Amino acid sequence: MNLPNKLTLLRIFIVPIIVIIPFFRVLNETILFAIDNSFSITYFSLANLLVLIFFIIASVTDYFDGHLARKNNQVTDFGKLMDPLADKILVVATLIVLLEWGRMYGWAIILIVAREFLVTGIRQLGVAKGRVIAASYFGKAKTVTQMITIIYLLVFAPNFASATGIIGFVLIILATLLTIASGLDYLIKNRNLIQSM
């Protein structure tokens, strides 16, 4: 297994760590600092910091696995399938953690997850037809926007009623709209594949 594929697997292995961290009460109760955003006080905990660190590490591997694969001519079918899947698992898991912390909207997660199931289904159809459907540039833009949104929500721990919360809300809307648009893009580009079934 080459290095890019190992980085993809590393991203998947980080997900359980991100999911488990909020369960430790001591990490949630260890407050590093508080943010007074004039509407209310939000607290930045050790759990928040650890989730942020692991999410950034995982996000960085997303850049390097693709970059190294293309640079060293190590693009594989495994990478084409698993890299987007690793992104989906990472993003959805972290969004659910943010939902648990009251910093994400359930409806946005539902739309994002629905799109991911749709695209995964299209990819499965491709596999059945002997085609590997790699991530599109539209899909990559969606992933980058989702990751930026998540990092923002983890860093600023915003209250949605505050000024920083408004920025967070706009980022959530943007990420959700790009998610829907990229899903439609996959549908349109692969409509012949779907119709052939």
RAVEN-V826629 format. One record per run of one state. SS is the DSSP state (a for helix, b for strand, c for the rest). FROM is the first residue (numbers start at 0). TO is the last residue. If there is no record, write none. Layout:
# RAVEN-V826629
((SS FROM TO) (SS FROM TO))
This chain:
# RAVEN-V826629
((c 0 1) (a 2 20) (c 21 23) (a 24 28) (c 29 29) (b 30 35) (c 36 39) (b 40 44) (a 45 70) (c 71 75) (a 76 99) (c 100 104) (a 105 127) (c 128 135) (a 136 155) (c 156 161) (a 162 188) (c 189 189) (a 190 194) (c 195 196))
